[in-house]
Amino acid sequence: MDIFCINLAARPDRWAWMQEQFAKLGLSATRIEAVSPADLTDRQRDLYCNPRRLRGLSGAEYCTNQSHAKAWRAVVASGKDRALILEDDAILSASLPRFLAAVDAEGTDLDIIRIETFQITLRYGPVESWVLPDVGLRRCLV
């Protein structure tokens, strides 16, 4: 499974740290250059980051969204059915290679699998299926 990692050009230290983690797990990733506030046009700032607009995003939030959209486009361009997209602050589990291989082998028809080790504001249903004996899939209820 292809892995894409979003990283700001201004943070080569984070990319180096991610590469160390990938290497320890026998994985490799393609770097996706993150969109930074300096990349935004005046029109984008006005449309999406204007605090006077209802539900406006901060510049950082909009850049994060645009960085993920850039990664999604890379997945589509790869021609593959699935890929893993990470940000450069992810802490990778030793189980990740086994998990990715199991998801690939199972051929799940899920569109998105959100990998979390802790719950912030999302609510999840019961385990619906097991990818590994210790890793289950749950439907996000929010």
Secondary structure in CASP SS format (residue, H / E / C, confidence):
PFRMAT SS
TARGET T0000
AUTHOR 0000-0000-0000
METHOD secondary structure of the structure
MODEL  1
M C 1.00
D E 1.00
I E 1.00
F E 1.00
C E 1.00
I E 1.00
N E 1.00
L C 1.00
A C 1.00
A C 1.00
R C 1.00
P H 1.00
D H 1.00
R H 1.00
W H 1.00
A H 1.00
W H 1.00
M H 1.00
Q H 1.00
E H 1.00
Q H 1.00
F H 1.00
A H 1.00
K H 1.00
L C 1.00
G C 1.00
L C 1.00
S C 1.00
A C 1.00
T E 1.00
R E 1.00
I E 1.00
E E 1.00
A C 1.00
V C 1.00
S C 1.00
P H 1.00
A H 1.00
D H 1.00
L C 1.00
T C 1.00
D H 1.00
R H 1.00
Q H 1.00
R H 1.00
D H 1.00
L H 1.00
Y H 1.00
C C 1.00
N C 1.00
P C 1.00
R C 1.00
R C 1.00
L C 1.00
R C 1.00
G C 1.00
L C 1.00
S C 1.00
G H 1.00
A H 1.00
E H 1.00
Y H 1.00
C H 1.00
T H 1.00
N H 1.00
Q H 1.00
S H 1.00
H H 1.00
A H 1.00
K H 1.00
A H 1.00
W H 1.00
R H 1.00
A H 1.00
V H 1.00
V H 1.00
A H 1.00
S H 1.00
G C 1.00
K C 1.00
D C 1.00
R C 1.00
A E 1.00
L E 1.00
I E 1.00
L E 1.00
E E 1.00
D C 1.00
D C 1.00
A C 1.00
I C 1.00
L C 1.00
S C 1.00
A C 1.00
S C 1.00
L H 1.00
P H 1.00
R H 1.00
F H 1.00
L H 1.00
A H 1.00
A H 1.00
V H 1.00
D H 1.00
A H 1.00
E H 1.00
G C 1.00
T C 1.00
D C 1.00
L C 1.00
D C 1.00
I C 1.00
I C 1.00
R C 1.00
I C 1.00
E C 1.00
T C 1.00
F C 1.00
Q C 1.00
I C 1.00
T C 1.00
L C 1.00
R C 1.00
Y E 1.00
G E 1.00
P E 1.00
V E 1.00
E E 1.00
S E 1.00
W E 1.00
V E 1.00
L E 1.00
P C 1.00
D C 1.00
V E 1.00
G E 1.00
L E 1.00
R E 1.00
R E 1.00
C E 1.00
L C 1.00
V C 1.00
END
